[in-house]
Amino acid sequence: MEITNHFKKLIIIDLILAIVMLIAAVFSPQEYSDFTIDTLVIISETTWIVVAMILVFLYFISLYLCYKFNSLGKNIYIITFVSSLILTLFMDFAMTGLEYSLTVLGGVVTGMIIYMMLYTEIKDKFK
């Protein structure tokens, strides 16, 4: 039961981090945003924005479903994580220190969530 509470707390922490990261990105200096958009290699700016919005939407949906221990949420969570990694392989980023720190912390929390979903008794709750 205690591990279930820890898992749910991690989901809430991940949600809070995602919201704070979105807010930090909105208030990021314009030069950083321009640099990131200008370095797109494979896809256009519009396509990148649409794909990013879809991934963010799916990410929030997956957090809710994982909180409710829905197996679809686990699959969507992992797919959005891997898709985000693939998308960022083709980009260069300019970030503030706050954005970078939040990104690293978000990666750690995401790794903990995925580990718990796949290798602890939490995996049995996803049916």
Secondary structure, DSSP 8 states (H G I E B T S, - for coil): -HHHHHHHHHHHHHHHHHHHHHHHHHTS-HHHHHHHHHT--SS-HHHHHHHHHHHHHHHHHHHHHHHTT-HHHHHHHHHHHHHHHHHHHT------HHHHHHHHHHHHHHHHHHHHHHHSGGGGG--
